[in-house]
């Protein structure tokens, strides 16, 4: 306790002997209190006055005060982190691969790529590889999406992959359903937090055909998907329609004009059949695969266009074909021709 307070306490405890003595003591106490209060106020640090018109800080509830803490999220491209998870669907079978017999269930070893340093719920792109191929072949394409801020999930299909025993086989219906299964698994937390309002499916060759099935055939539609990217795909024979059911999602079709497997016209047919906001990209002289994973400026621009497409679709609940065309035409390479749909 400060000395001036002890003095006041002693004075207040002294016995009173007559009115004059009482008044003298009282005056002394008042003087001591005044001196003590003054010394206390002088010792306090000065505080800046509030701006004119702003309320005193004590009058604003704590929850309504503006935060003085800021967080800075670095811009893309992000470093890419990768991991492998195994997803198993016991409800469907895996067919025979040549001499390797089929078996119950479908095991999907899935590569996950994500942008390092981003947290919270992130948009998702599920990618379907081509026949006699595997996700590792598409590393430049998959990394471009992850570096742009998307979680990328690329399953190895037990039918058509080149990394499994036996002979690869085409199985479009089950691979389309595999993509829906991967979406459901990841929404349940298999690879971190996913923004269920921003989901895309993409695929190349047979994988592009899987995507076309999901986009155009209502029997395989997944209402959670907002963006479709069909790269060098086609509408397959042997699967019942109808084809081209209206959809609120958006579609990007891309193909090289010199696709060595003759998929230029079939890819254009996907674009023409679709009844949704859509855009077609064709690379002059582009082949079947390096159009999307190659290192030339035009091939890099094709990957950049797929990123721009995803950003635009995910930035709005509705997007038109003309908006898609305008966004991609302003950033594309001269070798890439762009055509927007009519809706």
VENPE-V145189 format. One record per pair of residues at least 6 apart in sequence whose C-alpha atoms are under 8 Angstrom apart, sorted by the first residue. I is the first residue (numbers start at 1). J is the second residue. D is the distance in whole Angstrom. If there is no record, write none. Layout:
BEGIN
i->[I/I]
j->[J/J]
d->[D/D]
END
This chain:
BEGIN
i->[4/4/4/5/7/8/8/8/11/11/12/16/50/73/76/76/76/77/77/77/78/78/78/78/78/78/78/79/79/79/80/80/80/80/80/80/80/81/81/81/81/82/82/82/82/83/83/83/84/84/84/84/85/85/85/85/85/86/86/86/86/87/87/87/87/87/87/88/88/88/88/89/89/89/89/90/90/90/91/91/92/92/92/93/93/93/93/93/94/94/94/94/94/94/94/95/95/95/95/96/96/96/97/97/97/97/97/97/98/98/98/99/99/100/100/100/106/107/108/108/108/108/109/109/109/110/110/110/110/111/111/111/111/111/111/112/112/112/112/112/113/113/113/113/113/113/114/114/114/114/114/114/115/115/115/115/115/115/118/120/120/121/121/121/121/122/122/122/122/122/122/122/123/123/123/123/123/123/123/123/123/124/124/124/124/124/124/124/124/124/125/125/125/125/125/125/125/125/126/126/126/126/126/126/126/126/126/126/126/127/127/127/127/127/127/127/127/127/128/128/128/128/128/128/128/128/128/128/128/128/128/128/129/129/129/129/129/129/129/129/129/129/129/129/130/130/130/130/130/130/130/130/131/131/131/131/131/131/131/131/131/132/132/132/132/133/133/133/133/134/134/134/134/134/135/135/135/138/139/140/140/141/141/141/142/144/144/144/145/145/145/146/148/151/153/155/157/158/159/159/159/159/160/160/160/160/161/162/170/172/172/172/172/173/173/173/175/176/176/176/176/176/177/179/180/186/186/187/187/187/196/197/197/198/198/198/199/199/199/199/200/200/200/200/200/200/201/201/201/201/201/202/202/202/202/202/202/203/203/203/203/203/203/203/204/204/204/204/205/205/205/205/205/206/207/207/207/208/208/208/208/208/208/209/209/209/209/209/209/210/211/211/211/212/212/212/212/212/212/213/213/213/214/214/214/215/215/215/215/215/215/216/216/216/216/216/217/217/217/217/217/218/218/218/225/226/226/226/226/226/227/227/227/227/227/227/228/228/228/228/229/229/229/229/229/230/230/230/230/230/231/231/231/231/232/232/232/232/232/232/232/232/232/233/233/233/233/234/234/234/234/234/235/235/235/235/243/243/244/244/244/245/245/246/246/246/247/247/248/248/248/249/249/250/250/250/250/250/251/251/251/251/252/252/252/252/252/252/252/253/253/253/253/253/253/253/253/254/254/254/254/254/255/255/255/255/255/255/255/255/255/255/256/256/256/256/256/256/256/256/256/257/257/257/257/257/257/257/258/258/258/258/258/258/259/259/259/260/260/261/263/268/271/271/271/271/275/276/277/277/277/277/277/277/277/278/278/278/278/278/278/279/279/279/279/279/279/279/280/280/280/280/281/281/281/281/282/282/282/283/283/283/283/283/283/284/284/284/290/291/291/292/292/292/292/293/293/293/294/297/298/298/298/298/301/301/302/302/302/305/305/305/308/308/309/309/309/312/312/312/313/320/321/321/321/321/322/322/322/322/324/325/325/325/328/329]
j->[32/33/36/36/32/29/32/33/25/29/29/22/56/118/147/148/149/147/148/149/115/116/117/146/147/148/149/115/116/147/113/114/115/116/143/146/147/113/114/115/116/111/112/113/114/111/112/113/109/110/111/112/109/110/111/112/190/107/108/109/110/107/108/109/110/182/185/105/106/107/108/105/106/107/181/104/105/106/105/106/104/105/106/102/103/104/105/106/102/103/104/105/106/158/159/101/102/103/159/102/103/159/159/165/166/167/168/169/166/167/168/166/167/165/166/167/158/158/155/156/157/158/155/156/157/153/154/155/156/135/152/153/154/155/156/151/152/153/154/191/142/143/146/151/152/153/146/147/149/150/151/152/146/147/148/149/150/151/149/193/194/192/193/194/195/149/150/151/193/194/195/198/149/150/151/194/195/196/197/198/199/150/151/152/153/194/195/198/199/200/150/151/152/153/199/200/201/202/152/153/154/155/179/182/183/199/200/201/202/152/153/154/155/179/201/202/203/207/135/154/155/175/179/201/202/203/204/206/207/208/210/211/135/138/154/155/156/157/161/203/204/205/206/207/160/161/203/204/205/206/207/208/160/161/162/168/169/170/205/206/207/160/161/162/168/160/161/162/163/156/157/161/162/163/154/155/156/293/293/293/294/292/293/303/152/303/304/307/151/152/307/152/307/194/182/182/175/164/168/169/170/171/168/169/170/171/168/168/206/206/209/210/213/210/213/220/210/210/211/213/214/220/220/201/222/192/194/193/194/196/224/224/226/225/226/314/224/225/226/227/225/226/227/228/229/310/211/225/227/228/229/208/211/228/229/230/231/209/210/211/229/230/231/233/230/231/232/233/231/232/233/234/288/233/230/231/233/229/230/231/232/233/234/230/232/233/234/235/236/233/228/229/230/228/230/233/234/235/270/220/221/235/220/221/222/221/228/244/247/251/274/243/244/245/273/274/241/242/243/244/245/242/243/245/249/248/249/250/313/314/249/250/251/252/310/313/249/250/251/252/251/252/253/254/306/251/252/253/254/267/253/254/255/267/253/254/255/256/259/263/264/267/288/263/266/267/270/263/266/267/269/270/266/267/269/270/273/274/273/274/275/274/275/274/275/276/275/276/276/277/318/276/277/276/277/278/313/319/276/277/278/279/271/278/279/280/281/306/309/267/268/270/271/278/279/280/281/267/280/281/282/283/263/264/267/281/282/283/286/287/288/291/264/282/283/284/285/286/287/288/291/264/282/283/284/285/286/287/264/284/285/286/287/288/286/287/288/287/288/288/288/280/278/279/280/341/343/343/319/320/321/324/341/342/343/320/321/324/340/341/343/321/324/325/338/339/340/341/338/339/340/341/336/337/338/339/336/337/338/291/298/302/335/336/337/335/336/337/299/299/302/299/300/302/303/299/300/303/300/333/333/334/335/336/332/333/332/333/336/328/331/332/327/328/324/327/328/319/324/327/319/343/340/341/342/343/340/341/342/343/340/338/339/340/338/338]
d->[7/8/6/8/8/6/7/7/7/7/8/6/7/8/6/6/7/5/5/8/5/6/8/8/4/7/7/6/5/6/6/6/5/6/7/6/6/6/5/6/6/7/5/4/6/6/5/7/7/6/5/6/6/5/7/7/8/7/6/4/6/6/5/6/7/8/8/7/6/5/6/6/5/7/8/7/4/6/6/8/7/5/6/7/6/4/5/6/5/5/6/6/6/7/7/7/4/7/7/4/8/8/7/8/5/5/6/6/5/5/8/6/8/7/5/8/7/7/6/6/6/7/6/5/8/6/5/4/6/7/8/6/5/6/8/7/6/5/7/7/8/7/6/6/5/7/5/8/7/6/5/6/5/6/7/5/7/7/8/6/8/8/5/5/5/7/6/6/7/5/5/8/8/5/6/6/5/7/8/5/6/6/5/6/8/7/7/6/5/6/7/6/5/6/6/5/5/7/6/5/6/8/7/8/7/8/6/5/6/7/6/5/7/8/6/5/5/8/8/6/7/8/8/8/6/4/7/8/4/7/7/8/6/8/8/8/8/8/8/6/6/7/7/5/7/8/7/6/5/5/5/8/5/6/8/7/7/7/7/6/8/5/5/5/6/7/5/5/8/6/8/5/6/7/6/7/7/6/8/5/8/7/6/6/7/7/8/8/8/7/6/6/7/8/8/8/7/7/6/5/7/7/4/5/6/7/6/6/8/7/7/6/8/7/8/8/6/5/7/7/7/7/7/8/7/7/7/7/6/7/7/7/8/7/7/6/7/5/6/7/5/6/5/6/8/8/7/7/7/5/6/7/6/6/4/6/8/7/7/6/6/6/6/8/6/5/6/6/6/5/5/8/8/6/8/8/7/7/4/5/6/4/7/7/8/4/5/6/7/8/7/7/6/8/6/7/7/6/7/6/8/7/5/5/7/6/7/8/8/8/8/5/5/6/8/6/6/6/5/6/7/7/8/6/7/8/5/6/7/8/6/5/6/8/7/7/8/6/5/6/6/5/6/8/8/8/6/5/7/8/6/5/6/8/8/6/5/8/8/6/7/6/7/7/7/5/8/7/5/5/7/6/7/8/8/6/7/8/5/5/5/7/6/8/5/6/6/5/6/7/7/7/7/6/5/6/7/7/7/6/5/7/8/6/5/6/8/8/8/7/8/7/6/8/6/5/6/7/6/5/6/8/8/6/7/7/5/7/7/8/7/7/7/5/5/6/6/4/5/6/6/6/6/6/5/5/6/7/7/7/5/5/5/7/7/4/4/6/6/7/8/7/7/7/6/8/8/7/7/5/4/8/6/8/6/8/5/7/6/5/8/6/6/6/7/6/4/6/6/5/6/8/6/6/5/7/6/5/7/7/8/8/6/5/6/5/6/8/7/5/7/6/8/6/6/7/8/8/7/8/6/8/6/7/6/6/7/8/7/6/7/7/7/7/7/8/7/8/7/8/6/6/5/5/6/6/6/7/8/8/7/7/7/5/8/7]
END
